[in-house]
Amino acid sequence: MPRKPASTGLPSPKQILDFIQQSGQPAGKREIARAFGLHGHDKIALKALLKDMADEGLIDSAPGRAFHKAGGVPRVTVLRIVAVEEQAVAVPDNWQGDGPPPKLRVIEKGRRSALALNDRILARTEERGQGHVAHLMKKLQRSADLILGVVHEDEDGKKWLKPVDKRERRQLPLSELGEAEVGDLVLAEPSGRPPRVSAKVDAVLGDPFAPRSFSLIAIHKHGLPHEFAAEVIEEAQEVSKTPLGTDREDLRHLPIVAIDPADARDHDDAIWASPREDGGWDAIVAIADVSFYVRPGSALDREARRRGNSVYFPDRVVPMLPHELSSDICSLKEGQDRAALACHLHVGADGTLKAHRFTRALIRVAANIAYEDAQRAIDATSEERVEVASSPCSMPEIEGPVAAELVEQALKPLWNCWAALYAARQKREPLELDLPERQVVLDEKGRIMSVAPRERLDAHKLVEDFMIAANVAAAKALEARKAPVMYRVHETPGREKLTALKDYLATFDLEFALGQVVKPSTFNRIIERVGDSDFLPEITEQILRTQTQARYSPDPLGHFGLALPSYAHFTSPIRRYADLLVHRALVSHYWLGDGGLPPEDATRFTEIGELISMLERRAMEAERETIDRYVAAYLADHVGQLLDCRISGVQPFGFFATVEGLGGDGLVPAGELGNEYFRYDEASRQLIGDETGESYRVGQRLKLRLTEANPVSGALRFELPEGSYSRGPTERRDRVRKPVMGRRGRPSNIRHQSRKR
């Protein structure tokens, strides 16, 4: 069993962003390393992390070596038009680097420019010669110029706008309030030029702490299109009346079922399986035939591409397609005839894919079943059992949410087929990272009832493995016809990241050879060696950081995490534009009728892939931030209480902790750990008290008192149980010790002990 030193101490991207924003001087790699006490190999890991953040557009470098937040020239970014003479010229919309912002020539593919001065555009940039050019992707609406914030009033009665984005430090004076009141969440339009920038309220959104406001904050902060134009809705209403036709394969006689979350808003996949005489299985993965309704170049298509994907919040969905399609005519509802693109699979007895074919079909879902109900039905039987690895799955004949007849005809064959698929998956050894998803449960009025990790059942794994099989079949079918494929790409980690991981694991006495052929199973073995140690979450997090970010691309680079050479997204065209493109390619190259892929789109797969990858990252960030706000709101009633926490990071200036079972991230400043000096030990990654020897290390579980929970920003703050919060406001102001910043930006009341003595 390896020993338990503390974590590498590598800061998270969020901590780096906060430091850059709060730094009073230009922050380069050296300043960041110094602030977080990084030395030796940790600097190599920091360099890799900063490169990842730059690739994702989170930071960029100004002339010289200083970093700043997004607003440089990432690969896909927002630009503002500053000249429109012979050719439009743009600058980064949020330039925070040293010196003047770089100017980029905007390429509009030979069309007559429709851009005007001060227009904001989304563009793909590339280096040319000594500068950059920008390829126009789309023009942004005016609403993207507005600032989301809360109205505050100072002691003199002056009204200010405090932006919701915690990365934005400035507060803007409000020149016009309109109908807004102090405390309202508003959208405001900035005016003037720095340093005399003010704002006027454009729209009042209401109480920032009210139910449904947290997702609204994310919608406006990230500029998520959440309303459909009348033209789009009218087109959706019209196409939803389109007859399904008579040239579809009729599968309505099969007991196809859709297994989804209990609160699913749309149902785009359904599955069926039946045993074969050769010991294998015939299976069908039926997917909503969105390409039949959403035709290339239509208003619906343009809007779907603009959104890229649906965004899911605890209280609402921002759909890629209007509700007339996404939750009605395209949704595979029980007892309703629906158009589907059916993937027919021949699964061998060993779980491998032997053959596949695709048809346009007519289906009638036998039942929409919640994951929990399907699992209960499977677990209820005590007679017949199917072994899936170490997880016993049983087949029932019961009364209840799932009828006994349906269990026999639908669920039992599905579970038996999955046993084979699961065995093949285990043999393939994909990456297995246990990263629990947080689930927010709301009541009918949108108030928070609970926040907890979402339970992962065998029913979830079953559906996932059927979807993976269909996704593989779609990629292979298109490759067989030499057709364009929008692959889901997940590349092998680069050597730089692997070197950083090797150095990190060495602090736990875990060996990692750089010369080996790295496979997903390589990382699985590391997790197995760690077992249930306290530092398992930290090692899992570091392994996750080592991975590249999955994206969409026409290049066949494989999916490292799933250990698959060919992989495309096919199973969710209601909520992902990438899947719709794959459907269209299948329709075109297998002569399945109208709604195929236009040749002009096939030539733009690289550009489209970059766009929808960026939109996916935007959606994920919006969803994650909203969950953090709900967690903070849920914990707001617990301010002043002791909570079970786990230290997630240790730095010279304090440690970060997360609430067990809930998540969130809050700081305990070193200056508030007590009246003694706490030195940061580089070798063991601990804060150690000089007088008492008391220490704080990563993975350590402890009770902490919650002192602040800000639902608007999602921020938390903690202190020790005997900290200042328990002593009352007056005494707290006298006793709380803040870190005294030294000349180089390090808290001077904390002694730093390096490896070298």
N, C-alpha and C positions, 0 to 999 in steps of 0.2 A: 504494500500500500504506500503510495507516495506521501511525502510529508505535506504539511499544510502551511506553506508560506502565504503571505497576502498576495493580492492581485498585482498585475503588472503596473497598475497605477495609470495606465493610458486613459486620458480623459475621453468622454463620450463626445460625439459631434455637437450635441446640445451645449455641453460645458465649454467647448471651444468657441462656439458661436457667441455665447454669453460673455466669455472673456474678451473676444475681439471687440464686441460692442461696448463693453465697459472700460476698455483700456484707454487711458488718457494719452497714449502715444501709439505710433504705428506698431502693429503686432505682427512680426514675422515668426518663422519657425523657432528661432533662438529665443525670442521673448515668450512664446507659448511654452517651450520646453522648460524655461526657467521658472515660469509661473506655476507649472505643475510638477516641478522637481524631477524632470526626466533627465536621465543620463545614459550614456553608452548605447546599448541595443534598443533601449526604449525610444531613442531619437529616430532610429531606423523605422520603428513601428509608427511613430508620429508622422514621419514623412509619408509613409504609405497611406495613413488615415487622411492626411491633408490632401493627398492626390485624389483619393476617393471622393472627398467632399467637393473638390474642384470639379471632378468629372460629373457629379450630380448637380452642379450649379449652386451648391450651398455657399461656397466661398470662391473668391478669385483673387489674383495677386495684382497689386498696383505696380507701376514702374518701380523697380527696386525689389525689395524682398518682403514688403508688408502685404498682409492678406486683408481682405475686406469681404463683407457678406455679398450674397448674390447681387449682381449689378455690374459685374465685369463683362467678359465676353465668353460665357459658356457656350457649349455647342448649340443648344436651343435656348433662346432667351427673348426677353421683351425689349424692344427698341422704340425710340421716339424720333419721328421725322423732324429734321431741323432745316432741310433745304429740299426744294422740289423744282429745280430748274431743268436741265437736260436729263438728269437722273436723280432720283430721290437719294438723300443722304440721311443717315440715322446715327444716333448715339445711344449707348446703354441707358435705359430708362431710370435706373437707380444707381448711378455711378458714385462710389464712395472711395475710390482710390486716390492716390496722390496725383496731382497734375490734372490737365484737362481730360475729359472723356474722349476715347478714341472714336473717330468717325468711320462709318461703314457705308460703302456703296450698296444700295438695295437693288437686287436683281429680280425683275418681275416677269421673266420668261418672255420678253419681247412684246408684252402687252402695253398698251398706252397706260401711263401711270394714272391710277385713280386715287393716289395718296395725296393728302393735304398736310400743310404745316401743322405740327404738333400731334398728328395721328400717332397712335401707338400700335405696333405690330408685333406678332410673334414670328420669329425668323430663325432659320438654321444658319449658323455662321461657319465660315471656314477661312483659314489663313491663305493669303495670296500675296506673294512678295513680302513687303515690309509691313503689311497691314491685314485687314480682314474685309470680307464681303459678306453680305447678308442675303440669303435666299428667302423671299417672302413666303410665309406659310399661311398666315391669315391676318386680317385687320381686326384689332380688338375693339370692343364696344366702349362707349364713353364711361360706363359704370366701373370699368377697371381702373379709371383715374381716381375714383373716390376713396376716401380713407374711412375705415371703420373704427369707431371709438366711442368713448363714454363721456358725456358732458360733466365737467367738474367746475366748481366755483371756489375761488381763493378767498382769503380773508377780506380782501377789498371789494368782493362782490363781482370780480371779473370772471367771465366764463371762458373755460379752456376745453380743448378736445384732447383727451388722453387716449392715444391709439390702443386698440386691443392687442396688437402684435407686441409681445414683450421685448422683441428685438429692437423696437422703435423707441428710443429714449425721449425724443423731443415731444413737448406738448405745444399745440398750436392755439393761439388766441382765436376765439370765434368772433367773426365780424357780423354774422347774421345767425340768429338762433331759430328763426321761424317759429314753429309750434313746439320745439323741443324744450324739455325741462331738465333741471339738474338731475343726473343719474340715468338719463335716457341713453340707450344705445342708438347711435345715429350713423348715417353715411354723410360725410362732409366733403365738399369740393375745395381743394387747396387753391390759393391764388397768391400772386405776388412772386417775388424772387428772393432767394436767400440773401441776407438773413431775415428779411422782413416777410416771412410767409405767414399767412393767416388762413382761416378756413370758414366756409359758410355751410350751414346744415342743408343738405339736399333732401334727406328723407329720415323720418323718425321710425326706428324699428321697434321701440318699446323698452321694456324692462330687461336688462341683460341677464338677470337672474331668474326670469320666468321660464317655465317649461317650454321646450322647443327653441329657446334662444341660443343654446350652445351650438346646435347645428347651424343655426342662422348665422352665427359669428363666423363659422368656418366657411360657409357658402360665400359670404361677402368678402372675407379676408382673402380667399384663394380665387375669387372671381369665377366661381362655378356657375355655369349657365343653368338656371333653375326654373325658368319659365319658357314655354314654347310660344313661338310666334303664331299668330292666327293662321297663316299660310300652312304651317307645319301641321297644326291640329286638324285643319280642314282636309289636308291630304291624308292624314291618318284615318280620319272618319270615312273618307271615300274608299281607300284601298282595303279597309277592313270588311267592305261589302263584296270584295272580289270573290267570285265562285271558285271553289277549290279545284274544279276540273275533274275529268273522268280518266285521265291517264296516270293516275297515282296508284301505287301498289296498296291494296286494301289490307291493312293489318288490324282492323277493328275487332277481329275475332280473338285476338291474343290478349291475355290478361297482363297488359303492360301497366306498370305502376310508377308513380313519381314519388320519390322519397326525398323530402326537403325539410328545412327548419320549420318548426311549428308556426313561426311568424313570417314565413316566406311571402313576399309580395308578388313574385313572378315564378313561374315553373317552366324552365326551358329544357328540361331533360327528363326522360322516362326510360325504364329498363325492363328487360324480359330475358329469360333464359330457359332452355330445355335440354335435357340430356340427349346425347347421340349414342348410336349403337357401338361406335368405336371407343367409347369411354370418355369422349370429349363433350363439348357443349356447343349448342347453337345459342347465340345471344344477339339481342338487338339493343342498341342505344339509339333511341329516337329523340331527335333534337328539333325544337321549334324551327319551322322553315321560314325564317325571317327574310331571307333573300327573295322569297316569292312576293312579299309585300313591300319591302324597301328596295327600290330599284336604283341602280347607279345614276348619279346626277340629279336625282329628285330632291325636293326640299327636305324630305325625311332623311335622305342619305347625307346631305350636306350638314344637317344638324347633328346627326349621329357621329359623323367624323369630327365635328367641332367639339363634341363632348368626349368622345373616345371611349367612355365607359360609364356605367351607372355608379353612383356614390352612395354608400349605405351608412346611415346614421342610426342610432338607437330609436329615434322618434320619426324618421322619415327616410324616403329614398329620393335621390335626385336622379331620375332615370335617363338612360341614353335615348330611349324612344318614348313617345307620348303614351299615356296610360291606355289609350284606345288599342294600342298594340301590346305594350309590355306586360300589362296585367289583365288583358282581355283576349283579343283574338289570337295572339301569338302564344299566350300562356296555356300550357297543357293542363287543362282543368278536367276533373273527374266527370265522366259521362258526356263530354262534349267532343264532337268531331273536330279534329285539328289537323292542319297541314304540318308535316314533319319531313325532315331529311333523316332517313334511317341508315344507320351504320350496322350492317349485318356482319357478325363476327363468328368465325369458327375457332373456338378455343380448344386447344389440345388437352388431353388428360393431365399433362404436366403444366398447364396454365399458359403455354406459349401461344402466340397468335399464328394460326395456320393459314387462314384466308380471310378476306374481307371484301365487301362490295357495298356500294351506296345507291340508294334509290330515293326518289321522292315518294312519300307515302301518305296515307290517310290513316290516322290512329284515333282511338277513343280510350283514354286513360281509365283503367278500372278503378283506381283509387289514388287520391293524394294522401300520402301517409307521412306523418312527422317522424323524424329520426327516432325520437324517444318511444313512440308507439311501435315502430317496427322492431326496435330492440327488445321492448317488453314482450312482444309476441314471440320473438326468437328465444328469449330467456325463460319463457313460461313452461316450455315442454320439459318433461322429465323422462320421456321414453326414448326418443330418437335424437342422437347427438352427432354433430359434425365437428371434427377437430380442425381448427385453423391455427397452425403453429401451437403456441402454448395457451391460446385463448379458446375455450370450449364454446361452441355456438349450438344451440339446440333449437329444434323445430316444433312448434306447438300446434295443437288444435284447440283453440280457445274461443270464447265469446268475448266481446269487448270492442275496442277501437278498430281492431283488425279482425275481420270475420275469419272463421276457421277455414272456409273454402278458399279464401284468398291466400291464406297462409300456405295451404297445400299447393295451390296452382301457381302462385307467384313468388312468395317469399322463400319458401323452401328450395325451389330450384335455383333462385338467385344466390342464396347462401352457399349452396353446394358448388355452384360455378365459381363463386368468389373464393372458395377454399383452394381451387386450382390456381386462380389468378394471384392469390396471396402467396402461395408457395413459390410461384415464379418470381414474384416481387422480392421475396426473401432471398432467393438464389441470386437475383440481380444486385442486391445490396445497395439500394439507394441511400442517400444521406438521411439519417434519422435524428432530427433535433427536436427535443421536447420543448416547444415554445407555446405555452398555453395562451389561448385567446381570452380576453376579458369580455364578459357579457353584461350589459346593462339592462336591467328589467325595469320597465316603467308601468305605472298604472294607467287607467283610462284617461286621466287628465294630464298625462305626461310627467307626473312626479316620479322621482326615483324610488323604487322599492328595494333594489339590491344591486350590488356590483360584485361579481365573482368570476373565477375562471370558468370558461365554458367546458363542460365535460365532453371528452372525445370518446365516442362509442364505436363498436365494431360496425354499426350501421353507417357511420360516417366513412369509415375505411372502405367498406364495400362499395359505396357510390363512387368514392374517389378512384378506386382501382378500375371500375367499369369506365369511368370517364377517361382515365389515362389510356386504357386500351383503345378507345375510340379516337382519341387524339393522335395516338401513334398510327392507327390505321389511316386517318386522314392525311397525315404527312406522307406516308408510304404510297398511298394511292396517287397523290399528286406527283410525287417523284417518279412513279412508274410511267406517267404521261409526260414527263419533263415539263410540267406546268410550274408556274410561279408559286412559291409557298411562303406564307408569312409565318416563319418559324418562331417558336418560343425558345429563345436562346439563353442558356446559362453556361458560361464558359468556365473552364478549369482555372482555379486560382493561379495568379502569377507568382513568379519566384520571389518577388519582393515581399508579398504578403506571407508567403510560406516561410521566409526567413524570419519575419517578425513573429510568426506563430511559434517557430522553433525556439527562439530566444525566450518567448513568454513561457512556454511549457517547461523550459529548463529550470525556471524558478520553482517549479513543483516537482523537480526530479523526474520529469517525464521526458523521455527521449523522442526525438522526431527527426528522421533521416531525410535530408533534402534530396538525396540522389535517387530515391525510390520513385516509382510510377504512382502518382497520387490519384487515388480513386475515392469515391464517396465512402467506401468501407474503411479507408485509412482513418477518416475522422470518427467513424463509428467505433473503431477499436480504442481510440483515445478516450471516448466517453465511457466505454465499458471498463477501462482501467481505472478511471476515476471513481466509478460506482456512485454511491449515495453521499459522497463527501460534501462538507459544507460549501466547498468552492466549486461544485459542479455547475451552478448557474453561471459563474464567471467564466469558466472554461467553455461552456456552451456558447456564451455570448462572444467570446474571442474567436471560436470556430466560425460562428455566423459572420463576424466581421471579415474573416479571411475569404469568404465567398465573394464572387463577383455578383453584380446586380443583374437579375434576369431582365430581358428586354425582348423586343420584337425586331426581327431582321429577316431579309430574304436569303441570308447566308446560312448554309447548313453547318452550324458550329456545334450542334448537339446540346443536350441538356445534362450537365454534369450532375446536378443534384439528384435527378431521377435515374441516372445511369442509363440514358437512352441516346442513341446516335441521331434519331430523327424524332422531332416532337413539334406539334403545332396545336394551337387552341382551336377546338372545333365545337365544344359542347355548350357554350354560353353566348349565342349571338344576340340574345335579348339585351345583354348587359355589357358586351365587349365588342368593339368594332373589329378587332383582329379576327374574331371567330366569323364574323359576317364576311370578311374577305376570303377566308378559307372556304366557306360555303359557296361563295360565288365562283371561286376557282374550280371547285368540284362540279358545280352545275355546268360550267363552260366546257370542261375537258372530259366530262362523262356524258355530255349531251342530255342533260336532265331537264331541259326546257328554258324558259325565260328567266331573266334576272342574273345572268352570268357576269363574269369579270370583264370589264372593258379593257381593251389593249392598252389604253393610256394609263389606267391604274396599275397595270402589271409593270409598266416601266418606271413607276414612281414608288415601288415598294420600299426602297431604302428611306426615302423621305417620309412616307406615311408611317413606317415603322418607328422612326425617331419621334414623330409627333405623338403617336398613341402611347409610346413608352413614357414620354414626358407627362402626358395627361394621366397615365396610371400612377406615376409618382406623386403628382398633385393630389389625386384622389386619396391615396394611401396616407399622405401627410394630413389631409383634412380629416379623415376618419380617425387617425391616431390622436390628433390634437383634441378632437371632440370627446373621445373617450377620456382623455386626461381631464377635461373640464367637468365631465360627469363625475369622475372619481373625486375631484376636488370639491364639487358640490355635495356629493354624498358624505364626504369627510368634514364638511363645514360644521355640521352639527356635533362633531366630535372634537372640535378645537378645545384645548385644555385637558383632554383625556390622554391616558397612556395607551399606546398601541403597540402591537407586536410588529417589530420591524427587522429588517436585515440590511446590514451595511453593504452597499453595492459598489462603492468606490472610496478610496482614501487618497487625499492630496495634502500637501503641506498646509493648506489653509483650512482644512476641516475634512469631514467625511459626508458622503451622500448615502441616504437610506431610502428604502422602499417599504411600503406597507405589505406585510405578508398576505397573500391571497387577493390583494386589490391592485397593487402596482402603484403608480405615481413615483415621483422622485423629489426628494427634498434635502436641503443642506443643513448640517449641524456645523456652524463655524467653529474652528479650533479655539477662537477667543472666548467661546462660551462653554468650554469643557471644564473650566475650573480656574482656580487662582494660581495653579502651578504652570510652569512652562511645559509645553508638549513639543517634543522634537519628532521630526518626520524621519524615520529610519528607511533609507533607500533600499537596503538589502532585503528587509522583511516586509516592506510596504506597510508600515504601521505608524500610528501616532502613539508615542510613549511618553507618559508623564515623568518628568525628571525626579520628582520627590517620591511619588507613590509607586511608580512603575506601572500604573494603570495603562492599558493599551486598547486601541481600537483598530481592527483589521477587517479586510474584506471577507464577507461571508458570515461574519459574527452576527448572531441573533441577539436582540436586546429590546428592552422596553424604551420607547421614546415618547415624549409628550409633543403632541401636535400643537404648534403655536399659530400657524397661519395656513389657511386653505383658500385660495383665490379661484373661484369658478370661472371668472372671465378669462384669466390667463392660463389656468390649469396648474399654477405653481403651488408647492407645499413648502413648509418650513417646520423644522423640528428642534427640540432641545432635550437635554437629559432630564430624567424624572425630577431631579432636585434643582432644575434650572430656574431661570428668573421668572417664568410664567407663573409658577406656583407661589411666588412671593408677592404677587399683586403689582399693579401698575407703577406705584411710586417707587417701591423698592426695586422693581425691575429696571427702571431707568437708571438707578444708581449703581446696580450691580452688574448689568450686562457688559461684558468686555468685548469690544470690537477689535479685530486685528489691526495693529498699527502698521501701516504700510511703510516699508523701508525704501531706501533710495532706488532700489532696482525692482520695486513692485512686489516684493515678497513680504508677508506679515513679519514684522520684526520681533514680535513676542513669541514666535515659534522658531525653535532652533532646528536647522536642517542637518541631518547627519548623512553624509555621503558614504558610498562604498569605501572610498579611500580615507583612511584615518591618518 
